[in-house]
């Protein structure tokens, strides 16, 4: 089968399509013919040697997929050959086939093409898990989401709106309108405006209940300033740097919580529980048209290096999708 293989670490030039052995299904697993996937920041970091994937003979990136079940392992009864499924994996989604436990695969939203669904699982599961399951966002709550026009950001705006909360975002100026169109109640240009002051003004000094941060670095100190008493900061990325200095004493009067989280490192059992809950609680939002996948650009798998280059410009609003079949 064809797969993107990382041949040494560095720039996009280390990526290339190679023929690698197709996976075989283990007990309880299914083999999926991958029709579509998407690019995530983790793929950029993995290519640079900063976020290793699971050990395999060929290092194939890719954290999400949509496609058709094409083979069943022993004891696999949940799906039939030809069923359309989607899901998250620890790696290997930028390939024509992958294996996944039958209970970790999820149904596609009604009427959604696999070509669109391939860009759904990673960012929407991340946003839902961060804001709702770990951050505790509820009806009437308020969240601050950094990088509001990113894949996770555009998903988080919609997840927050779905659960009845308010979402404020930081974003570069040209992307503000798109975030507001998706349901953000406030979009602050981080390059020219003081987003801590904007949060204080919008919340009348109370602060936000949850901060979803993919930036890190010096944002941490200001995140604490923007937080309400009893609030939670969910750190899901460190685009701005993995080292931070902040006033530790600020946490005490605010009774604040800082949570670090990733999906890749979770056990298969944890991913199954999360996937089953997401399918039950969030996928219906796509069925009903409450949620939508925001795709900025599509690339064929053969142009994976160009897709990486485009993501590194930070110009995208929403996802960079990959067409795997064909």
C-alpha positions in Angstrom: 0.0 0.0 0.0 1.0 3.6 -0.4 1.9 5.6 2.7 3.6 8.8 3.8 6.9 7.8 5.4 9.1 10.1 7.4 12.6 9.4 6.1 14.8 11.2 8.6 13.7 14.3 10.6 13.7 17.9 9.3 11.7 20.0 6.8 8.9 18.9 4.6 11.4 17.4 2.1 11.8 14.4 4.4 8.3 13.3 3.6 7.6 10.9 0.7 5.2 8.3 -0.5 6.5 4.7 -0.3 5.1 1.2 -0.7 4.9 -0.4 2.7 3.3 -3.7 3.9 -0.4 -3.4 4.5 -1.6 -4.2 8.0 -3.3 -7.4 9.0 -6.2 -7.3 11.5 -5.6 -8.6 15.0 -8.3 -10.1 17.3 -11.2 -7.6 17.7 -9.7 -5.3 15.0 -10.8 -4.1 11.6 -8.8 -3.0 8.6 -10.0 0.3 7.1 -9.4 1.4 3.5 -8.6 5.1 4.2 -10.3 7.5 1.9 -9.4 10.8 3.7 -7.3 12.1 6.6 -6.1 15.6 7.7 -3.0 17.3 8.8 -2.5 18.3 12.5 0.2 20.2 14.3 1.4 16.9 15.8 2.3 15.7 12.3 4.6 18.8 11.9 6.2 18.1 15.2 6.6 14.4 14.4 8.3 15.2 11.1 10.8 17.4 13.0 11.6 14.7 15.5 9.9 16.5 18.4 6.8 14.3 18.9 7.5 10.6 18.2 4.8 8.3 17.1 4.5 4.6 18.1 7.5 2.4 17.2 6.9 0.8 13.8 9.1 -0.4 10.9 8.0 2.6 8.8 7.2 5.9 10.5 3.9 6.9 9.1 2.2 10.0 10.5 -1.5 10.8 10.6 -3.8 10.9 13.6 -7.3 10.7 12.1 -9.1 9.1 9.2 -12.4 8.2 7.5 -12.9 5.3 5.2 -14.5 1.9 4.6 -14.0 -1.4 6.5 -12.4 -3.9 4.2 -11.4 -6.7 6.5 -12.3 -8.1 9.9 -10.2 -9.7 12.6 -11.2 -12.7 14.7 -14.1 -11.7 17.0 -14.9 -8.5 15.1 -18.7 -8.3 14.9 -19.5 -4.5 15.4 -18.8 -3.6 11.7 -19.3 -5.3 8.4 -17.1 -5.0 5.3 -18.1 -1.8 3.4 -19.2 0.1 6.5 -18.0 3.7 6.6 -16.2 4.6 9.7 -13.9 7.3 11.2 -11.6 7.6 14.2 -8.4 8.7 15.8 -5.2 6.6 15.9 -1.8 7.1 17.4 -0.2 7.2 13.9 -0.5 5.7 10.5 -3.5 7.5 9.1 -1.6 9.0 6.2 -1.7 5.6 4.4 -4.1 3.7 2.2 -5.0 1.2 5.0 -4.8 1.0 8.8 -5.9 -1.3 11.6 -8.0 -0.1 14.5 -10.0 -1.9 17.3 -13.6 -2.3 16.3 -14.8 -0.4 19.3 -12.6 2.6 18.7 -14.0 3.1 15.2 -17.0 5.5 15.0 -19.9 5.9 12.5 -19.9 8.8 10.2 -22.5 11.6 10.7 -25.6 11.0 8.6 -25.1 12.2 5.0 -21.4 13.2 5.5 -18.9 12.2 2.9 -15.8 10.3 4.1 -13.8 13.0 2.3 -15.1 15.5 4.8 -15.3 13.2 7.8 -11.5 12.5 7.6 -10.9 16.0 9.0 -13.4 15.6 11.9 -12.2 13.3 14.7 -8.9 14.7 16.0 -9.9 18.3 16.5 -13.5 17.8 17.6 -12.6 15.1 20.1 -9.8 17.3 21.4 -12.0 20.3 21.8 -14.9 18.4 23.4 -12.6 16.5 25.8 -10.8 19.7 26.8 -13.7 22.1 27.2 -16.4 19.7 28.4 -15.0 16.6 30.0 -11.9 18.1 31.6 -12.8 21.8 31.6 -16.3 21.3 32.9 -17.9 23.9 30.5 -21.7 23.9 31.0 -24.7 26.0 30.1 -24.0 29.6 30.9 -20.2 29.1 31.3 -17.5 31.0 29.5 -14.4 29.8 27.7 -11.4 31.5 26.2 -9.9 29.6 23.2 -6.6 30.6 21.8 -5.8 30.2 18.1 -9.5 30.4 17.4 -9.2 29.9 13.7 -7.2 26.7 14.0 -8.7 23.3 13.5 -9.1 22.9 17.3 -10.2 26.5 17.6 -13.0 26.3 15.0 -14.2 23.0 16.6 -14.1 24.5 20.2 -16.2 27.5 19.2 -18.9 25.1 18.0 -18.6 22.7 20.9 -18.9 25.6 23.3 -22.0 26.9 21.6 -23.5 23.4 21.4 -23.3 23.0 25.2 -24.8 26.4 25.8 -21.6 28.3 26.8 -20.0 31.4 25.5 -16.7 31.2 23.6 -14.2 34.1 23.4 -11.2 33.6 21.1 -7.8 35.1 20.3 -7.1 35.3 16.6 -5.2 37.3 14.0 -7.2 40.1 12.6 -8.1 38.8 9.1 -9.6 35.7 10.7 -11.9 37.4 13.2 -15.0 37.4 11.1 -14.9 33.7 10.4 -14.7 32.9 14.1 -17.6 35.2 14.8 -19.6 33.5 12.1 -19.0 30.2 13.8 -20.4 31.4 17.0 -17.7 33.1 19.0 -19.1 36.0 21.1 -15.8 37.9 21.0 -12.7 37.6 18.8 -9.6 39.5 19.9 -6.7 40.3 17.6 -3.8 39.0 19.7 -1.3 41.0 17.7 -2.8 44.5 18.4 -5.2 44.1 21.4 -4.9 43.2 25.1 -6.9 40.0 25.3 -6.7 39.8 29.1 -8.3 43.3 29.3 -10.9 42.3 26.7 -11.8 39.2 28.7 -12.2 41.3 31.8 -14.4 43.8 30.1 -16.6 41.2 28.5 -17.1 39.2 31.7 -17.4 42.3 33.9 -14.2 41.4 35.8 -15.3 37.8 36.6 -13.0 36.0 34.1 -13.6 32.8 32.1 -14.4 29.4 33.5 -12.1 27.5 31.0 -9.1 28.4 29.0 -8.2 26.1 26.1 -4.6 26.9 25.1 -2.6 25.5 22.2 0.1 28.2 22.5 1.8 27.9 25.9 4.9 29.9 26.6 4.2 33.3 28.0 0.5 32.8 27.6 0.3 30.9 30.8 0.8 33.9 33.1 -1.9 35.8 31.3 -4.2 32.8 31.1 -4.2 32.8 34.9 -5.1 36.5 34.9 -8.0 35.9 32.6 -9.4 33.0 34.7 -12.4 33.1 37.0 -12.2 31.8 40.5 -12.3 28.0 40.4 -11.5 28.0 36.7 -9.4 25.6 34.7 -6.7 26.0 32.1 -6.5 23.1 29.6 -3.1 23.0 27.9 -3.3 21.0 24.6 -0.3 22.4 22.8 2.8 24.5 23.1 3.1 26.3 19.7 4.5 29.3 21.5 7.1 27.4 23.6 7.2 24.6 26.2 8.7 26.7 28.9 6.8 29.3 30.9 7.4 31.6 33.9 4.4 32.8 35.8 3.3 34.0 39.2 2.5 30.8 41.1 0.9 32.8 43.8 -1.9 33.8 41.4 -3.3 30.3 41.4 -4.0 30.3 45.1 -6.7 32.9 45.5 -8.3 31.8 42.2 -8.3 28.1 43.3 -7.3 27.4 39.7 -6.4 24.2 38.0 -4.0 23.6 35.2 -4.4 20.4 33.1 -2.0 19.1 30.5 -3.5 16.7 28.0 -2.9 14.9 24.7 -4.8 12.2 22.8 -1.9 10.2 21.3 -0.4 9.0 24.5 -3.6 7.6 26.0 -4.1 3.8 26.2 -6.3 1.9 23.7 -8.8 1.4 26.5 -9.0 5.1 27.2 -9.4 5.9 23.5 -12.2 3.4 23.2 -14.1 4.9 26.1 -13.6 8.4 24.6 -14.6 7.4 21.1 -17.8 5.6 22.3 -18.8 8.7 24.3 -18.0 11.1 21.5 -20.1 9.0 19.1 -23.0 9.1 21.5 -22.8 12.7 22.6 -21.3 14.7 19.8 -21.8 13.0 16.5 -25.6 13.7 16.7 -24.6 17.4 16.6 -23.3 16.8 13.0 -26.5 14.8 12.2 -28.6 17.8 13.2 -26.5 20.4 11.5 -25.4 22.1 14.7 -21.7 21.3 14.1 -19.7 21.5 10.9 -16.2 20.6 9.8 -14.4 23.7 8.6 -11.9 22.8 5.8 -9.5 25.4 4.5 -7.7 23.5 1.8 -7.5 19.9 0.4 -4.3 18.2 -0.8 -3.8 14.8 -2.4 -1.6 12.5 -0.4 1.1 12.8 -3.1 1.4 16.6 -2.1 1.9 16.0 1.6 5.0 18.1 1.7 3.1 21.1 0.2 0.4 20.5 2.8 3.0 20.7 5.6 4.5 23.9 4.1 1.0 25.5 4.0 0.3 24.6 7.6 3.6 26.2 8.6 2.4 29.6 7.2 -0.4 29.7 9.8 -2.7 31.0 7.1 -5.4 28.3 7.4 -8.8 28.7 8.9 -9.9 25.3 10.0 -8.5 22.0 8.8 -6.1 21.1 6.0 -7.6 17.9 4.6 -5.9 15.1 2.8 -7.4 12.9 0.0 -5.9 9.5 0.4 -7.7 7.3 -2.1 -6.7 7.6 -5.8 
